[in-house]
Structures are given as C-alpha cells and as structure tokens.
Amino acid sequence: MTTHSVKPVFDFSDQPNSSRMPLWIRQSLGKNSTYAQTSKTVHGNTLHTVCEEARCPNIGECWSNGTATFMILGDTCTRACGFCAVKTGKPSWFDKQEGQRVADASIKMGLDYVVVTCVNRDDLDDGGASVFADTIIALRKGKADMGIELLTSDFHRKQELAVEIIMGALNQVRSDSLDTQMVWGHNIETVPSLYKTVRKGSDYKRSLDLLEIAAVQDKVEAKSAIMLGVGEQRNEVIQVLKDLRSVGVHRLAMGQYLRPSRYHLPVQRYLEPAEFTEYEHEAKELGFSWVKCGPMVRSSYHAHE
C-alpha cells in the first residue's frame, strides 16, 4: 500500500504558516521492530490507516507501541476538508470483506482495544454504515471482550439509516455476561464560524445531532475531538465544549492543528502547552469524564486508556 500526495480542492499555498514550528512539537520516528511488525500486519491485510493517509504526527509512537487506527471504506474521501491530508475524489472502492480483515489484523497485533474510523462516503446509500457493522461483528467474533471505538462520519443525509444499522450491530454483539464498554466518536473538529473553510460539506448541528444519538445508546460513550490553531477564539472553543456536554458527550480530545502540506490550511497560531492544560481543566469542570489535551493529541491518541 502506498500513501498518496494529492492536491486538495482548496489551495492555501500562498498563505504561510504563522511561524516556525515550536520546540514542544515532537514527532517520534518510530523505527523499532514493533513499528515494522505493525506496518507488515496492516499492509499484509490490505488495510488503510488514518495514521498514514492523514499523515498523523504520532504514527511513530503508536506503531512502535503496536497500535494503529484502521480506516475503512477505502482511501478516497468524497469531501474536501481544508485541514485533512486524506485523498479527495470519486471513490470506486468497496469491499465487504474489509471488516474481517480488520478483525484478523487486530487479533494478530494482540489488540484489546481497536479504533476504527473511515473516509466520508457520501456516494453510498448508507454512508458506509454497513461496513462499520460488519467490522463490529467480526471484531467481537474474533475476541469476545474486544474494546471497540468507532470514529464515524456524520453520514450526511443517511444519518437515520446509518444509526439504525450500526446500533443493530452493537446490539447483536452485546452479552449480559460479557459486555465491554463501547465508544462512538465523531469529531466536531472546530468552531461553527470556521466550518465553511475548515469542514467543507459538513454541518455543526448535524454533527451535534449524531453525537446526541450516540450518547443516549445503552452502554455507549460518545466522544469528540477539536483541533486548535486554525483561527478560533477561546470563547468559541468554550461554547463548543458546552455544546458537546449538552448533548451528552463524555470523552474529549483537543490537539494542535499541524499543516500536512502547503496546499492545506495554514496554522494561524501554535498554542502554548499551558493553554492546553487550561482547556483540560475547563473541560473537566464542565463534566467531561475522559479528557486528553496537548499539542500532539489526536482523536484516537491513547484512546485505549
């Protein structure tokens, strides 16, 4: 499998980053034997990961620890978000066996907790929900007490059908005697005023609606993530945190946006580490029970903790 370098719909090449990357931004190269084994397992099962496709800065650390975030539904997204390095276009890829391959790779890697995300597939009748369902069932068949975290799209106009399909799968794998907590995540990403630039094709209320649906499901915790440094104001961020809590979100990740290439949104500001500590305190005061805040934090960073 190869990673792609495709110029997005937006062109921000004439907008420089706010400044040089600060010293506290650190990326591990991750070249030990575990990193190589993780790579071999992922690629050997013909799988994609958001670690590679989105050029995650934590790939070295996570793969060296034997973990990866699987990205289902192919490697081509039907939307063109200004911050994301995942390839944009008209996808033709679809494979009903993908869920089983995710399960096979997870078992081979010895995982007890698996994070599964996806590209947006607005071209599919159910937004790709059926593949999420197949993956959930295959993971639990492979390991009955496997912890599962979903990081889904908003499913756009197919939200009602998608929720029905995914909840059907979650209900199918539940057991009275063995029932591991599940997490349903969807990233709010940024503040409403920046959506037209940062999240083309997405809608703030639609994202909140999905998180509210996830939060009311039995034994499912809702999770979201926000990236900082794209031009948001502090009061806007605090309002987003309040909105997330109002719909029942308990898990939160907040990290620094890093520009994947010169064709993506420029960094408006690098936040000081102390600012992330302040946001973490604010989030806990608002009632979030699981909070990760820091420059290198991403939505699935240390998700198993």
Backbone bond lengths (Angstrom), bond angles and torsions (degrees), N, CA, C in turn:
res aa  C-N    CA-C-N  psi(-1)  N-CA   C-N-CA  omega(-1)  CA-C   N-CA-C  phi
1 M - - - 1.453 - - 1.514 109.15 -
2 T 1.297 117.71 139.01 1.451 122.02 178.11 1.503 109.93 -117.54
3 T 1.318 115.76 151.19 1.453 119.72 174.36 1.506 108.41 -88.54
4 H 1.322 116.25 154.00 1.451 121.25 -173.56 1.522 110.59 -110.34
5 S 1.285 116.62 146.69 1.455 122.08 173.80 1.513 107.14 -121.02
6 V 1.310 115.84 91.16 1.456 121.80 -173.97 1.515 109.48 -116.74
7 K 1.315 117.00 130.46 1.459 121.52 -179.86 1.520 109.65 -67.68
8 P 1.347 117.75 124.05 1.455 120.59 -179.36 1.518 112.44 -69.46
9 V 1.345 114.74 173.62 1.456 120.62 178.23 1.527 110.08 -61.36
10 F 1.342 116.27 -43.29 1.455 120.06 178.37 1.522 110.03 -77.87
11 D 1.335 116.99 147.31 1.453 121.44 176.39 1.524 108.10 -126.14
12 F 1.324 115.63 105.99 1.455 121.02 -179.74 1.521 110.50 -108.90
13 S 1.328 117.60 22.94 1.459 121.09 -173.56 1.517 113.32 -65.31
14 D 1.331 117.07 -20.57 1.464 120.08 179.84 1.529 112.38 -91.49
15 Q 1.346 116.75 4.55 1.456 120.76 -179.96 1.530 109.12 -113.02
16 P 1.298 118.20 105.29 1.468 120.82 -176.53 1.512 112.50 -71.28
17 N 1.347 115.95 157.44 1.456 120.91 172.16 1.520 109.59 -62.14
18 S 1.335 116.05 157.83 1.461 120.43 -175.61 1.520 112.24 -63.99
19 S 1.325 117.22 -32.88 1.457 121.23 -178.59 1.514 108.76 -169.23
20 R 1.315 115.32 176.78 1.460 119.55 175.88 1.521 109.81 -66.04
21 M 1.331 115.72 151.52 1.458 120.36 -179.22 1.532 109.97 -62.50
22 P 1.327 117.80 130.22 1.461 120.44 -176.77 1.524 112.60 -71.84
23 L 1.314 114.99 165.75 1.458 121.12 -174.89 1.522 113.28 -65.39
24 W 1.352 117.20 -25.89 1.470 117.98 -176.37 1.537 113.31 -79.92
25 I 1.321 117.27 -3.79 1.467 119.83 173.45 1.512 108.02 -84.66
26 R 1.311 117.05 110.14 1.467 121.98 -175.89 1.526 109.42 -125.24
27 Q 1.323 116.47 135.05 1.455 121.20 179.16 1.528 109.23 -126.13
28 S 1.321 115.78 122.62 1.461 121.07 179.59 1.525 110.20 -77.90
29 L 1.327 115.82 134.69 1.471 119.65 179.79 1.522 111.37 -72.67
30 G 1.307 117.32 -34.66 1.455 120.93 174.20 1.512 114.79 60.50
31 K 1.301 117.07 69.30 1.460 120.78 -177.45 1.523 113.09 -115.91
32 N 1.333 117.77 21.82 1.461 118.34 179.24 1.522 111.32 -80.42
33 S 1.325 116.39 -177.71 1.466 120.80 -174.50 1.522 112.10 -67.60
34 T 1.349 117.41 -32.55 1.455 119.99 179.52 1.519 111.03 -66.85
35 Y 1.325 116.70 -37.57 1.463 120.89 176.03 1.529 109.76 -58.36
36 A 1.319 116.30 -46.65 1.464 120.69 -178.88 1.519 111.62 -63.48
37 Q 1.334 117.03 -38.37 1.461 120.67 -179.91 1.516 110.98 -69.02
38 T 1.338 116.85 -39.73 1.469 120.74 176.83 1.519 109.73 -60.28
39 S 1.327 116.47 -46.73 1.463 121.40 179.33 1.524 111.18 -60.04
40 K 1.314 116.01 -42.45 1.464 120.67 -178.96 1.528 111.18 -64.62
41 T 1.324 117.31 -41.62 1.464 121.36 -179.50 1.521 111.29 -66.94
42 V 1.338 116.29 -45.46 1.469 120.93 -179.97 1.520 110.40 -61.28
43 H 1.309 116.31 -51.56 1.464 120.28 -176.00 1.527 111.84 -72.39
44 G 1.331 116.13 -32.44 1.459 119.70 179.41 1.511 112.81 -66.62
45 N 1.324 116.98 -23.78 1.462 121.62 177.32 1.524 112.29 -98.94
46 T 1.324 116.21 13.13 1.474 123.04 178.65 1.520 111.31 52.04
47 L 1.325 114.86 51.59 1.452 120.45 -178.05 1.525 110.88 -113.93
48 H 1.316 114.96 157.18 1.457 121.67 173.66 1.522 108.49 -106.67
49 T 1.313 116.32 151.94 1.458 121.35 173.75 1.524 108.56 -129.01
50 V 1.326 115.02 147.51 1.463 118.75 175.06 1.526 109.18 -68.76
51 C 1.328 116.36 -21.77 1.465 121.39 178.04 1.527 110.74 -56.62
52 E 1.323 116.08 -44.71 1.463 120.98 -179.74 1.520 112.24 -85.73
53 E 1.333 116.02 -50.72 1.464 119.73 -171.95 1.529 112.34 -64.92
54 A 1.335 117.26 -34.15 1.464 120.91 179.61 1.525 112.20 -96.81
55 R 1.339 116.17 4.85 1.468 122.09 178.59 1.529 111.48 54.94
56 C 1.311 115.74 49.34 1.457 120.91 -178.89 1.526 110.42 -63.47
57 P 1.326 118.12 132.10 1.462 120.61 -179.26 1.525 113.96 -69.77
58 N 1.339 117.04 -11.98 1.467 120.39 -177.79 1.522 113.48 -97.55
59 I 1.327 117.51 9.06 1.467 119.77 -175.81 1.527 111.48 -58.72
60 G 1.317 117.65 -38.43 1.458 120.35 179.87 1.511 112.18 -61.67
61 E 1.329 116.45 -47.21 1.458 121.02 -179.65 1.522 111.32 -65.27
62 C 1.339 116.47 -48.79 1.464 119.90 -174.28 1.524 112.40 -68.71
63 W 1.335 117.72 -46.24 1.452 119.90 -179.52 1.528 111.07 -66.73
64 S 1.324 116.84 -32.09 1.467 119.75 176.29 1.523 111.49 -69.02
65 N 1.330 116.34 -22.90 1.467 121.10 175.51 1.523 112.26 -92.03
66 G 1.327 116.72 3.65 1.459 121.13 176.79 1.499 114.90 80.22
67 T 1.349 118.25 21.57 1.457 121.67 178.68 1.524 110.61 -121.68
68 A 1.318 115.55 155.64 1.465 121.98 177.37 1.514 108.25 -156.62
69 T 1.332 117.08 154.35 1.457 121.63 176.03 1.519 108.80 -103.02
70 F 1.319 116.02 111.34 1.464 120.67 -177.23 1.527 110.61 -72.84
71 M 1.320 115.95 139.28 1.460 121.70 178.96 1.527 108.21 -117.63
72 I 1.326 116.53 111.57 1.452 121.04 -176.21 1.533 111.23 -94.93
73 L 1.325 115.26 171.99 1.468 124.45 178.16 1.524 112.99 74.69
74 G 1.324 115.89 23.99 1.456 119.74 175.44 1.512 113.21 93.83
75 D 1.344 115.75 -168.94 1.464 120.04 -176.94 1.523 112.32 -118.47
76 T 1.350 117.22 11.34 1.464 120.76 -177.26 1.522 110.04 -120.41
77 C 1.329 116.27 123.51 1.459 122.65 -176.42 1.524 110.76 -97.24
78 T 1.325 116.16 144.44 1.468 119.98 -179.69 1.528 112.29 -84.85
79 R 1.327 117.74 -2.96 1.460 121.00 176.95 1.527 110.15 -114.33
80 A 1.309 115.55 170.56 1.465 120.49 -176.34 1.519 110.30 -132.95
81 C 1.324 116.46 72.25 1.460 120.44 179.43 1.521 109.63 -72.37
82 G 1.327 115.55 138.70 1.453 120.56 -173.67 1.514 115.02 -67.92
83 F 1.335 118.03 -14.54 1.464 121.49 -176.46 1.522 113.52 -101.76
84 C 1.330 117.75 -13.96 1.465 121.55 -165.41 1.519 113.29 -99.96
85 A 1.330 115.75 136.16 1.458 121.62 -178.23 1.527 113.43 -88.12
86 V 1.328 118.07 -5.72 1.456 120.35 179.82 1.531 109.76 -65.10
87 K 1.300 115.93 139.99 1.463 122.44 -177.07 1.529 111.54 -59.08
88 T 1.338 115.77 139.06 1.466 122.30 178.73 1.523 110.11 -111.77
89 G 1.337 116.75 140.05 1.458 119.54 178.86 1.513 111.74 169.78
90 K 1.325 115.68 -158.67 1.455 122.09 177.28 1.527 108.35 -104.38
91 P 1.319 117.58 99.33 1.467 120.29 -175.85 1.517 112.51 -72.06
92 S 1.313 115.52 143.99 1.460 121.57 174.03 1.524 110.51 -116.96
93 W 1.321 116.21 -8.21 1.458 122.08 -173.94 1.521 111.70 -74.03
94 F 1.324 116.03 135.30 1.456 122.53 172.49 1.516 108.05 -160.34
95 D 1.324 116.58 132.12 1.462 120.91 -176.25 1.519 109.15 -146.17
96 K 1.317 117.35 110.25 1.458 122.19 -178.51 1.525 112.86 -66.94
97 Q 1.332 117.81 -16.00 1.456 121.28 -179.24 1.530 112.60 -90.00
98 E 1.314 116.69 -0.25 1.455 119.82 -175.31 1.528 112.18 -60.52
99 G 1.324 117.18 -41.78 1.453 120.53 179.90 1.511 112.87 -58.45
100 Q 1.306 116.42 -39.91 1.466 120.37 178.99 1.520 110.70 -67.26
101 R 1.336 116.72 -37.44 1.467 119.32 178.83 1.537 111.12 -68.12
102 V 1.331 116.93 -34.70 1.467 119.92 174.67 1.525 109.67 -62.22
103 A 1.334 116.37 -43.76 1.463 120.82 179.48 1.528 110.66 -64.00
104 D 1.333 117.43 -44.42 1.469 121.15 -179.89 1.523 110.86 -60.17
105 A 1.342 116.21 -44.26 1.463 120.28 -179.81 1.526 110.88 -66.01
106 S 1.327 116.90 -39.51 1.465 121.10 -178.93 1.525 111.43 -63.59
107 I 1.326 115.94 -42.34 1.465 120.43 178.35 1.520 110.13 -65.78
108 K 1.317 117.23 -42.82 1.471 121.01 -179.41 1.522 111.28 -63.92
109 M 1.335 116.28 -33.95 1.464 120.89 179.23 1.524 112.25 -80.71
110 G 1.322 117.38 -6.94 1.459 121.40 179.30 1.511 114.03 71.58
111 L 1.321 117.21 31.14 1.457 121.09 -176.75 1.531 111.64 -78.73
112 D 1.317 115.36 142.10 1.468 122.18 172.66 1.519 110.99 -104.23
113 Y 1.339 115.82 -12.49 1.468 121.95 -176.65 1.526 107.16 -144.79
114 V 1.323 116.43 126.71 1.464 120.97 -174.65 1.526 109.86 -123.55
115 V 1.321 116.25 132.76 1.454 121.70 173.99 1.530 108.44 -106.02
116 V 1.332 115.56 126.56 1.463 121.43 -178.64 1.527 108.40 -122.85
117 T 1.331 116.17 120.18 1.448 120.91 176.62 1.526 109.22 -119.01
118 C 1.328 117.44 -169.39 1.459 119.74 -175.63 1.518 110.99 -159.23
119 V 1.311 115.82 166.20 1.457 121.35 164.62 1.528 107.47 -83.69
120 N 1.315 117.21 160.58 1.467 120.04 170.97 1.520 108.36 -70.99
121 R 1.320 116.47 130.89 1.463 120.77 177.68 1.527 108.41 -126.87
122 D 1.341 115.27 70.87 1.459 120.78 179.56 1.519 112.36 -67.36
123 D 1.349 117.44 -10.86 1.460 121.62 179.72 1.527 112.55 -80.40
124 L 1.328 117.93 -17.19 1.460 121.44 -177.44 1.529 110.71 -90.03
125 D 1.324 115.82 145.90 1.474 120.93 -176.44 1.518 112.92 -59.07
126 D 1.336 117.09 -32.75 1.464 120.17 -179.30 1.525 111.71 -112.36
127 G 1.325 116.82 12.04 1.459 120.63 179.98 1.514 114.17 69.18
128 G 1.326 116.91 8.66 1.466 121.20 -178.43 1.509 113.64 96.30
129 A 1.325 117.89 6.76 1.463 121.21 -177.36 1.524 112.93 -60.72
130 S 1.328 117.37 -34.00 1.464 120.08 -178.40 1.524 111.71 -64.20
131 V 1.328 117.55 -32.29 1.467 120.61 178.14 1.531 109.73 -73.16
132 F 1.329 117.38 -36.66 1.467 119.65 172.28 1.528 109.70 -58.74
133 A 1.333 116.31 -44.90 1.465 120.65 -178.78 1.523 110.84 -61.57
134 D 1.326 116.92 -45.97 1.468 120.79 178.66 1.529 110.82 -60.14
135 T 1.332 116.41 -38.44 1.460 120.82 -178.64 1.521 111.37 -67.79
136 I 1.329 116.76 -42.42 1.466 121.40 177.70 1.521 110.30 -58.46
137 I 1.317 116.25 -48.19 1.470 121.08 -177.30 1.523 110.85 -65.33
138 A 1.335 117.04 -42.60 1.463 120.62 -179.50 1.527 111.41 -65.83
139 L 1.337 117.44 -38.72 1.462 120.84 179.30 1.527 111.12 -63.75
140 R 1.327 116.95 -44.99 1.457 119.94 -178.69 1.538 112.61 -72.54
141 K 1.327 117.04 -28.64 1.466 119.06 174.04 1.519 110.34 -68.76
142 G 1.332 115.13 -36.05 1.459 119.41 179.36 1.513 112.89 -72.89
143 K 1.337 117.09 -34.46 1.466 121.82 179.46 1.526 106.95 -151.04
144 A 1.309 116.33 108.12 1.464 121.75 -169.41 1.522 113.79 -59.93
145 D 1.342 117.09 -30.28 1.464 119.12 -178.04 1.528 111.79 -105.92
146 M 1.316 117.32 23.69 1.462 120.99 179.64 1.528 110.55 -62.85
147 G 1.316 116.73 127.98 1.456 120.86 172.80 1.519 109.18 -77.18
148 I 1.315 116.69 133.14 1.465 120.74 -174.94 1.518 109.96 -126.07
149 E 1.325 115.49 129.38 1.458 121.31 173.42 1.521 108.50 -121.67
150 L 1.318 115.60 121.00 1.459 121.41 176.64 1.518 109.08 -95.76
151 L 1.315 116.96 137.49 1.466 122.10 173.00 1.521 105.64 -125.34
152 T 1.325 115.72 91.41 1.459 120.98 -169.70 1.525 112.46 -98.14
153 S 1.315 114.30 166.91 1.462 120.78 169.40 1.519 108.50 -75.59
154 D 1.342 117.24 -178.04 1.472 119.56 177.09 1.526 111.98 -85.68
155 F 1.348 116.52 -6.85 1.466 124.10 179.21 1.522 113.43 63.59
156 H 1.295 117.41 8.98 1.462 124.59 172.12 1.535 111.35 44.46
157 R 1.339 117.90 -119.25 1.469 120.54 -175.40 1.532 113.00 -83.82
158 K 1.341 116.60 2.18 1.468 119.90 -179.14 1.529 111.61 -108.66
159 Q 1.321 117.20 21.09 1.454 120.80 -171.16 1.517 112.93 -60.41
160 E 1.322 118.03 -44.84 1.461 121.10 -177.39 1.526 111.06 -62.13
161 L 1.333 116.95 -46.71 1.463 121.02 179.12 1.522 110.80 -65.47
162 A 1.316 117.16 -43.15 1.462 121.28 -178.37 1.521 111.19 -61.48
163 V 1.323 116.81 -43.91 1.467 120.78 179.08 1.525 110.17 -62.11
164 E 1.309 116.95 -42.76 1.466 120.95 179.31 1.526 110.92 -59.59
165 I 1.318 117.09 -43.16 1.466 121.63 -178.48 1.524 110.85 -67.06
166 I 1.324 117.14 -47.45 1.460 120.51 -177.57 1.526 111.55 -66.93
167 M 1.326 116.92 -42.57 1.457 119.09 178.73 1.524 111.28 -66.25
168 G 1.313 117.11 -31.53 1.459 120.05 175.16 1.516 111.13 -60.88
169 A 1.332 116.10 -41.07 1.462 120.09 178.83 1.523 111.18 -69.46
170 L 1.335 117.46 -42.07 1.466 120.64 178.95 1.530 111.02 -61.88
171 N 1.315 116.84 -41.31 1.465 120.44 178.40 1.521 111.47 -66.54
172 Q 1.319 116.37 -34.10 1.465 120.77 -178.22 1.524 112.08 -66.51
173 V 1.326 117.19 -35.01 1.468 119.35 -175.14 1.526 112.55 -93.35
174 R 1.321 117.92 -3.57 1.455 119.92 178.75 1.524 110.79 -71.91
175 S 1.310 114.98 149.09 1.461 121.13 177.81 1.517 108.87 -141.86
176 D 1.307 117.10 138.89 1.464 120.57 179.68 1.524 111.44 -63.48
177 S 1.342 116.43 -33.36 1.458 120.21 -176.39 1.523 112.39 -88.91
178 L 1.331 117.67 -20.14 1.463 120.78 -176.91 1.523 108.01 -145.71
179 D 1.316 115.58 95.82 1.457 119.38 -173.25 1.526 109.92 -133.69
180 T 1.316 116.17 92.69 1.454 121.79 -179.27 1.525 110.33 -80.00
181 Q 1.334 115.37 139.26 1.460 120.68 177.88 1.523 111.29 -56.91
182 M 1.339 116.30 139.96 1.454 121.54 176.48 1.518 109.61 -116.90
183 V 1.317 115.81 154.29 1.452 121.92 179.33 1.518 108.89 -122.32
184 W 1.319 115.84 133.02 1.465 121.10 175.16 1.524 107.15 -116.35
185 G 1.315 115.80 111.18 1.449 120.74 -178.18 1.518 112.88 -109.53
186 H 1.306 114.59 148.66 1.464 122.23 170.52 1.526 106.57 -150.05
187 N 1.312 116.98 126.22 1.458 120.72 -173.11 1.523 112.77 -83.08
188 I 1.317 115.27 123.57 1.464 121.26 175.99 1.528 109.82 -74.53
189 E 1.340 116.84 -26.09 1.469 128.32 171.85 1.521 115.36 71.31
190 T 1.330 118.30 -53.13 1.460 119.62 -174.27 1.527 110.60 -154.29
191 V 1.312 116.18 -174.06 1.464 121.77 -177.82 1.527 109.64 -84.40
192 P 1.341 118.24 154.39 1.470 121.27 -175.31 1.525 114.50 -55.10
193 S 1.316 118.02 -36.37 1.468 120.47 -175.88 1.525 112.88 -66.01
194 L 1.322 118.12 -17.32 1.467 121.77 -177.82 1.527 113.46 -104.75
195 Y 1.316 116.81 3.15 1.465 119.64 -174.19 1.533 113.17 -59.97
196 K 1.307 118.57 -41.19 1.465 120.63 -175.54 1.517 112.05 -63.04
197 T 1.309 116.78 -29.68 1.465 121.03 178.73 1.515 111.90 -91.26
198 V 1.332 116.19 -44.11 1.463 121.02 -172.07 1.522 112.88 -84.75
199 R 1.334 117.76 -40.03 1.470 121.33 -173.58 1.531 110.95 -125.57
200 K 1.301 116.64 67.15 1.461 120.95 179.41 1.528 110.16 -58.42
201 G 1.339 116.05 130.90 1.465 120.85 178.93 1.511 114.16 88.87
202 S 1.332 117.09 -3.77 1.461 120.72 -179.73 1.526 110.06 -108.09
203 D 1.318 115.46 167.12 1.457 120.96 -177.19 1.534 108.70 -140.96
204 Y 1.313 116.50 129.21 1.462 121.62 -175.35 1.529 111.61 -58.63
205 K 1.315 117.26 -47.77 1.466 120.32 -178.54 1.526 110.82 -64.89
206 R 1.328 116.87 -39.14 1.466 119.73 179.46 1.523 110.59 -61.56
207 S 1.316 116.35 -38.90 1.457 120.00 178.32 1.529 110.86 -66.66
208 L 1.333 116.84 -43.20 1.456 119.80 177.17 1.522 111.63 -62.71
209 D 1.330 116.96 -38.42 1.463 121.07 179.38 1.529 110.80 -60.65
210 L 1.334 116.67 -43.04 1.461 119.80 179.90 1.525 110.63 -65.46
211 L 1.324 116.89 -43.20 1.462 120.13 179.48 1.523 111.48 -62.56
212 E 1.329 116.76 -36.08 1.465 120.21 177.71 1.521 110.99 -65.92
213 I 1.323 116.70 -39.23 1.463 120.92 177.24 1.521 110.21 -63.47
214 A 1.331 116.18 -43.93 1.462 120.61 -179.85 1.525 111.12 -63.57
215 A 1.336 116.23 -39.87 1.458 121.47 -174.16 1.521 113.50 -66.97
216 V 1.323 118.15 -27.14 1.471 120.24 -176.31 1.526 112.55 -90.92
217 Q 1.332 117.26 -1.68 1.459 119.46 178.91 1.527 110.06 -74.91
218 D 1.315 115.70 144.75 1.454 121.63 -177.92 1.523 111.02 -64.24
219 K 1.338 116.02 126.38 1.464 123.47 176.44 1.526 113.31 59.58
220 V 1.317 115.80 32.53 1.465 121.89 174.15 1.527 107.62 -124.80
221 E 1.338 116.56 130.08 1.456 120.88 176.28 1.522 109.40 -101.36
222 A 1.324 116.58 134.86 1.462 121.43 178.68 1.525 109.85 -89.52
223 K 1.332 114.67 143.05 1.464 120.78 -175.71 1.522 109.46 -138.49
224 S 1.335 116.40 148.10 1.453 120.32 175.82 1.519 109.94 -146.03
225 A 1.331 115.35 170.45 1.463 120.58 -178.24 1.517 110.19 -143.64
226 I 1.328 115.02 148.97 1.456 122.96 179.21 1.516 108.79 -130.54
227 M 1.327 116.93 136.16 1.465 120.72 173.01 1.525 107.98 -104.25
228 L 1.322 115.65 142.32 1.455 121.80 -174.90 1.530 110.58 -116.89
229 G 1.319 114.61 153.91 1.456 119.49 178.26 1.510 114.48 103.46
230 V 1.358 117.04 13.62 1.467 120.32 -179.95 1.524 112.39 -105.02
231 G 1.345 116.56 7.85 1.459 119.75 177.50 1.509 115.06 118.62
232 E 1.329 116.78 5.05 1.467 121.74 -179.09 1.532 110.82 -73.04
233 Q 1.322 115.95 156.51 1.453 122.46 173.70 1.533 109.42 -102.52
234 R 1.320 116.31 150.89 1.458 120.55 -175.75 1.529 111.77 -57.33
235 N 1.320 117.30 -43.34 1.465 119.15 -178.55 1.524 111.39 -63.54
236 E 1.347 116.50 -31.62 1.464 120.39 177.08 1.533 110.57 -67.79
237 V 1.322 115.81 -40.15 1.467 119.77 179.80 1.526 110.17 -64.23
238 I 1.321 116.94 -45.19 1.461 120.45 179.84 1.530 110.57 -60.60
239 Q 1.336 117.40 -37.61 1.463 120.26 178.23 1.521 111.19 -65.83
240 V 1.336 116.90 -38.04 1.468 120.18 176.77 1.527 109.61 -62.70
241 L 1.327 117.33 -43.17 1.468 120.19 177.97 1.526 110.73 -59.35
242 K 1.307 116.23 -42.16 1.473 120.22 178.25 1.533 110.74 -64.57
243 D 1.325 116.67 -40.08 1.464 120.30 178.65 1.523 110.96 -63.92
244 L 1.331 116.45 -41.01 1.465 120.25 179.42 1.527 110.96 -64.04
245 R 1.316 116.59 -42.30 1.459 118.93 178.22 1.529 111.34 -66.78
246 S 1.325 116.60 -34.09 1.466 119.69 -177.42 1.524 111.92 -65.84
247 V 1.333 117.63 -24.37 1.466 120.20 178.64 1.526 111.65 -99.96
248 G 1.341 117.39 5.40 1.459 120.34 172.02 1.512 116.50 98.42
249 V 1.327 118.70 12.61 1.465 120.88 178.76 1.530 108.98 -73.05
250 H 1.346 116.53 132.14 1.463 121.72 -179.39 1.526 113.31 -112.62
251 R 1.335 116.68 -21.32 1.465 119.55 -177.45 1.522 110.11 -112.21
252 L 1.340 115.77 137.68 1.452 120.12 -173.44 1.520 111.38 -143.25
253 A 1.337 115.67 135.44 1.463 121.99 173.35 1.525 108.61 -123.99
254 M 1.346 116.53 136.06 1.457 121.44 179.66 1.526 108.67 -135.58
255 G 1.338 116.45 126.90 1.457 119.67 -177.59 1.522 112.44 -143.66
256 Q 1.322 115.17 172.63 1.457 122.33 179.56 1.525 110.87 -81.93
257 Y 1.314 117.09 129.33 1.459 120.60 172.51 1.520 109.38 -69.36
258 L 1.344 115.94 132.97 1.458 122.70 175.26 1.522 108.36 -122.73
259 R 1.293 117.28 130.78 1.465 122.29 -174.63 1.526 110.55 -71.59
260 P 1.348 118.50 119.48 1.467 120.27 -178.99 1.526 113.84 -68.44
261 S 1.347 117.06 -32.74 1.463 121.45 -179.81 1.518 109.01 -159.58
262 R 1.313 117.04 172.77 1.463 120.09 -179.54 1.517 112.50 -70.39
263 Y 1.325 117.51 -10.17 1.460 121.32 177.94 1.529 112.85 -90.72
264 H 1.318 116.40 0.67 1.458 120.52 -179.65 1.525 110.51 -107.03
265 L 1.316 114.93 170.49 1.464 121.15 179.94 1.525 111.27 -50.16
266 P 1.323 117.72 133.48 1.466 119.91 175.70 1.525 111.17 -73.43
267 V 1.304 115.80 152.79 1.457 120.73 173.12 1.520 107.86 -74.35
268 Q 1.319 116.25 125.22 1.459 120.27 177.98 1.531 111.85 -83.05
269 R 1.340 115.34 -31.11 1.457 118.71 -178.85 1.521 110.05 -163.31
270 Y 1.327 115.88 139.97 1.457 121.19 171.27 1.527 108.15 -94.71
271 L 1.323 115.62 119.34 1.456 119.84 -178.54 1.530 110.26 -76.07
272 E 1.308 116.11 144.20 1.456 121.75 174.30 1.533 109.09 -70.93
273 P 1.342 117.85 148.21 1.472 120.12 177.82 1.527 112.83 -53.53
274 A 1.325 116.85 -34.90 1.475 120.03 -179.54 1.523 111.60 -62.99
275 E 1.334 117.13 -30.13 1.464 119.94 179.30 1.522 110.87 -67.96
276 F 1.330 116.59 -36.47 1.463 119.39 176.86 1.522 110.58 -66.75
277 T 1.335 116.82 -36.18 1.463 120.59 176.97 1.529 110.28 -62.71
278 E 1.329 115.76 -39.81 1.473 120.03 178.25 1.522 111.39 -65.22
279 Y 1.335 116.47 -42.03 1.467 119.69 178.23 1.528 110.98 -64.67
280 E 1.329 116.47 -37.95 1.462 119.96 178.02 1.527 110.34 -61.49
281 H 1.322 116.04 -43.35 1.466 120.32 178.04 1.527 110.97 -62.25
282 E 1.337 116.26 -44.64 1.474 121.05 179.03 1.528 110.35 -59.59
283 A 1.337 116.47 -43.94 1.459 120.81 -177.34 1.529 111.41 -63.55
284 K 1.324 115.76 -42.76 1.466 119.23 179.12 1.526 111.27 -66.84
285 E 1.330 116.25 -36.09 1.463 120.15 176.97 1.526 110.93 -63.31
286 L 1.332 116.04 -32.12 1.466 120.69 179.82 1.526 112.32 -78.99
287 G 1.328 117.47 -11.86 1.453 120.07 174.90 1.514 116.50 110.82
288 F 1.338 118.63 6.16 1.473 119.53 174.45 1.522 108.10 -66.48
289 S 1.323 116.30 133.61 1.467 120.55 -175.75 1.526 112.58 -92.38
290 W 1.318 118.24 -20.10 1.471 123.39 179.97 1.520 106.58 -135.02
291 V 1.329 116.79 116.28 1.467 120.72 -174.97 1.516 110.03 -134.60
292 K 1.329 116.11 130.27 1.463 122.70 171.27 1.525 107.59 -124.00
293 C 1.326 117.15 118.10 1.462 122.10 179.19 1.521 108.88 -131.69
294 G 1.299 117.40 128.40 1.452 121.21 178.32 1.508 110.32 173.65
295 P 1.325 118.34 160.71 1.468 121.90 -177.10 1.526 113.98 -54.51
296 M 1.337 117.71 -38.16 1.456 120.61 -175.19 1.526 113.51 -98.01
297 V 1.312 117.54 4.33 1.469 120.51 -178.56 1.522 110.57 -70.82
298 R 1.327 115.53 134.93 1.461 123.39 172.85 1.522 108.00 -126.00
299 S 1.322 117.83 170.64 1.461 120.97 -170.57 1.527 113.48 -58.01
300 S 1.331 118.20 -34.03 1.458 119.81 -178.56 1.525 112.68 -105.81
301 Y 1.333 117.17 11.65 1.455 121.73 -178.43 1.533 110.69 -67.97
302 H 1.337 116.52 120.31 1.468 122.52 -179.09 1.520 110.84 54.84
303 A 1.315 116.78 34.49 1.471 121.34 -175.64 1.519 111.85 -62.69
304 H 1.333 117.27 -26.22 1.454 120.85 -176.30 1.522 112.91 -74.36
305 E 1.322 118.05 -13.87 1.471 119.97 -175.21 1.528 111.49 -71.79
